């Protein structure tokens, strides 16, 4: 299988070429982790300095909507992992179907998130948009700012992920992404989606379960 | 199909961990609650990295690259935590 993969300059073997591509992707994902890491650090410090108020603010979060969204993203990650497995087995159509399924679950995630923002907007808890805002303490305002920044930035990443997975699925169906030559594209795109999932796995306890 | 089954099994464990962490947040409070919820989050992340992101099949170099940012993040969190935790002492 590996001997049929085209090798580009300056690589000498398919495995070396693939490892370089994956290495680049993991380094990129590292920059994403550091981007969100700043927000996590701010949440951590807010909790350290204003423990009681942050706990009270966290109790007002929609814990079950967040929980359902966690389950949705975990399931989408399974679909992507299965898609990578299928791509490696050169089953392009099955891989494309699984990627499309994951993208649909991503859309479901965004829909639920939008509903949650709407509920918070109505409760006067959504920063910037709620007018007049009804934060009980300045610390709750700070916490909700961090919540909106963290989940908003995450939602942007989910949106990019949906576009990415849909694009890869379409290219697999059209055979413009040929397997096994371009399996690494499916693998690298999958890594991006999994990282978006992992970030949510940490946002959930940091914001919703900080009680 | 065994690899398929394995991935589905990991997904079931992830969903179970989600139930544990939600239930724990209602039953516990304070430090035990935080410890459980982040303990579960790290366990979930480890499963995703190891199985879903296929790190179990990759070389040591790629595994290092994957967890490298976690190490940098730990430095950021520890130094920031030490700073804020000791500010009261310096008056």
Interface residues (C-beta under 8 A of the other chain):
Chain A: X19 X22 X23 X26 X27 X29 X30 X31 X33 X34 X37 X38 X40 X41 X44 X45 X48 X49 X55 X63 X64 X67 X70 X71 X74 X75 X77 X78 X80 X81 X82 X84 X85 X187 X190 X191 X194 X197 X198 X201 X202 X204 X205 X208 X209 X210 X211
Chain B: X3 X4 X7 X8 X10 X11 X14 X15 X18 X21 X22 X24 X25 X29 X33 X34 X37 X38 X40 X41 X44 X45 X48 X49 X51 X52 X53 X54 X58 X59 X61 X62 X65 X66 X68 X69 X70 X72 X73 X76 X77 X80 X81 X84 X85
